[in-house]
Amino acid sequence: MTVEQAKVGTNRYRERFGRYYEDFVVGDIYEHRPGRTLSETDNTWFTLLTMNTHPMHFDAEYAKHSEFGRCIICSPLTVAVIVGQSVTDVSQKAIANLGWTNIRMTHPLFAGDTLTSETEVTAKRESKSRPDAGIVSVKTSGFNQDGILVCDFERTILVARRGHPLEEKANY
């Protein structure tokens, strides 16, 4: 995929991100980079923001008596980072997220671990009610720095087709 740019003025260009519905091919896999190393601070802040009171995420004394022996990264933070990593490749041109299913947490993630992810396009179809959009289904997987799968999920997105009115108005 090449970087798309739009001319927005004399000697001025704006990078355009994302894929239109037409750009998705079933079976293609997009590797999302850069990775993201998660810190203890990330984990603590996320648990505070989301009011997650489980001590496995922020109480080192409690966590050291668990099977992991230390705090684990809050699983919704893992999902959020993986979704964020996929936006440029998968949902930058989304009109709406239609749903997430089959979210699996397959291995714990710890402070200091680096998360990378990839997405496979599993299906696509034209929207029956929105001629300016299509529906794309994907499976996204996140891995730690050792290549161990830590999370995966399926996601369905309503994606703009080329020429979508929002695209023209926003000049993105």
NUTI-906056 format. One line per field, with one value per residue (C-alpha): residue in one letter; x, y, z. Coordinates in Angstrom, 1 decimal. Layout:
% NUTI-906056
rest: (A, ...) $
x: (X, ...) $
y: (Y, ...) $
z: (Z, ...) $
This chain:
% NUTI-906056
rest: (M, T, V, E, Q, A, K, V, G, T, N, R, Y, R, E, R, F, G, R, Y, Y, E, D, F, V, V, G, D, I, Y, E, H, R, P, G, R, T, L, S, E, T, D, N, T, W, F, T, L, L, T, M, N, T, H, P, M, H, F, D, A, E, Y, A, K, H, S, E, F, G, R, C, I, I, C, S, P, L, T, V, A, V, I, V, G, Q, S, V, T, D, V, S, Q, K, A, I, A, N, L, G, W, T, N, I, R, M, T, H, P, L, F, A, G, D, T, L, T, S, E, T, E, V, T, A, K, R, E, S, K, S, R, P, D, A, G, I, V, S, V, K, T, S, G, F, N, Q, D, G, I, L, V, C, D, F, E, R, T, I, L, V, A, R, R, G, H, P, L, E, E, K, A, N, Y) $
x: (0.0, 1.4, 0.9, -2.0, -1.7, -4.1, -3.0, -4.7, -2.9, 0.1, 3.1, 0.9, -0.1, -2.1, -1.4, -4.6, -5.0, -7.0, -8.7, -11.9, -14.3, -12.9, -9.4, -10.2, -9.4, -10.6, -7.6, -5.2, -3.4, -2.2, 0.6, 0.1, 3.2, 4.6, 4.3, 3.3, 5.2, 2.7, 3.8, 2.6, 1.5, -0.6, -2.2, -2.9, -4.4, -6.6, -8.0, -8.7, -10.3, -12.6, -13.2, -11.9, -11.3, -9.8, -6.5, -4.7, -4.2, -2.8, -2.0, 1.4, 1.1, -2.2, -0.9, 2.3, 0.2, -1.6, -0.6, 1.2, 3.2, 2.7, 0.1, -1.3, -2.4, -6.1, -7.7, -9.8, -6.6, -5.1, -8.2, -8.1, -4.5, -4.9, -8.0, -6.0, -3.1, -5.5, -7.2, -5.0, -5.2, -8.7, -11.1, -9.7, -12.5, -15.1, -18.5, -19.4, -18.1, -20.9, -19.6, -16.9, -17.4, -15.4, -13.0, -10.4, -7.7, -5.3, -2.2, -1.5, 0.2, 2.5, 4.0, 7.0, 5.6, 5.4, 2.2, 2.0, -1.0, -2.3, -5.6, -7.0, -9.9, -12.4, -15.4, -16.8, -20.1, -21.9, -24.3, -27.9, -29.1, -26.0, -24.8, -21.9, -20.5, -19.7, -19.4, -16.0, -15.4, -11.9, -10.1, -7.5, -4.8, -2.4, 1.0, 3.6, 7.3, 7.9, 5.2, 2.8, -0.9, -2.3, -5.7, -7.9, -11.3, -13.6, -14.9, -17.4, -17.1, -19.2, -16.6, -16.9, -16.7, -14.6, -16.6, -18.5, -20.0, -18.3, -14.9, -15.6, -16.8, -14.0, -11.2, -9.4) $
y: (0.0, 3.4, 6.5, 8.5, 12.3, 15.0, 18.4, 21.0, 24.1, 25.4, 23.2, 21.8, 18.1, 16.2, 12.5, 10.4, 7.4, 4.2, 1.9, 2.4, -0.5, -1.2, -1.6, -4.6, -8.1, -11.2, -13.1, -10.1, -9.6, -6.2, -6.1, -3.1, -1.2, 0.4, -1.8, -0.4, -1.2, -1.0, 0.4, 0.0, 3.7, 2.9, 0.0, 2.0, 5.0, 2.8, 1.0, 4.3, 5.8, 2.7, 2.2, -1.3, -2.2, -5.7, -5.6, -7.9, -4.7, -2.3, -4.0, -5.6, -7.2, -8.9, -9.9, -11.5, -14.2, -15.0, -17.7, -14.9, -13.5, -9.9, -7.5, -8.2, -5.6, -5.0, -6.9, -4.1, -2.0, -4.8, -4.8, -1.0, -0.8, -3.6, -1.8, 1.5, -0.1, -1.4, 1.9, 3.2, -0.1, -1.1, 1.5, 5.0, 5.3, 3.7, 5.2, 3.0, 0.0, -2.6, -4.9, -7.0, -10.7, -13.7, -11.6, -14.0, -13.3, -16.2, -15.2, -12.5, -9.3, -7.6, -4.1, -3.9, -6.2, -4.9, -5.5, -5.8, -6.8, -7.9, -8.1, -10.6, -9.6, -12.4, -11.2, -8.1, -7.3, -4.2, -2.6, -3.1, 0.2, 2.4, 2.5, 4.7, 2.0, -1.6, -4.0, -5.5, -8.3, -8.9, -11.0, -9.0, -10.7, -9.2, -10.7, -10.0, -9.4, -13.2, -13.7, -15.3, -14.6, -12.6, -11.6, -11.9, -10.8, -10.5, -7.1, -5.8, -2.3, -0.2, 1.4, 4.3, 3.7, 6.0, 9.2, 9.0, 12.4, 12.6, 12.1, 15.0, 17.4, 16.7, 16.8, 13.9) $
z: (0.0, -0.9, 1.0, -0.5, -0.5, -1.4, -2.8, -0.5, -1.7, -3.5, -2.5, 0.3, 0.7, 3.3, 3.9, 3.6, 5.8, 5.7, 3.2, 1.4, 1.1, -2.4, -1.0, 1.2, -0.1, 1.7, 2.9, 3.1, 6.4, 7.6, 10.2, 12.4, 13.5, 15.6, 18.6, 22.0, 25.2, 28.0, 31.4, 34.9, 34.7, 31.5, 33.4, 36.6, 34.7, 32.6, 35.6, 37.3, 34.2, 33.8, 37.5, 37.3, 40.9, 40.5, 42.5, 40.0, 37.9, 40.5, 43.9, 43.7, 47.1, 46.2, 42.7, 44.0, 45.6, 42.3, 39.8, 37.8, 40.8, 39.6, 38.3, 34.9, 32.3, 32.4, 29.5, 28.2, 27.9, 25.8, 23.5, 23.3, 22.2, 19.6, 18.2, 18.2, 16.3, 13.6, 12.9, 10.2, 8.2, 9.0, 10.3, 9.4, 6.8, 9.0, 9.2, 12.2, 14.1, 13.9, 16.6, 18.2, 18.8, 20.1, 22.2, 23.7, 26.2, 25.5, 27.5, 30.2, 29.3, 31.9, 32.4, 30.1, 27.4, 23.9, 22.0, 18.2, 16.2, 12.8, 11.1, 8.5, 6.2, 6.6, 4.6, 2.8, 1.2, -0.2, 2.2, 1.3, 2.8, 2.2, -1.4, -0.4, 2.0, 2.5, 5.4, 6.2, 8.7, 10.1, 12.7, 14.7, 16.8, 19.3, 20.3, 22.9, 22.1, 22.1, 19.4, 21.8, 21.1, 23.9, 22.5, 19.4, 18.3, 15.3, 14.3, 11.7, 10.3, 8.0, 5.7, 3.2, -0.5, -2.6, -3.1, 0.2, 1.0, 4.4, 2.7, 0.3, 3.0, 5.5, 2.9, 4.6) $
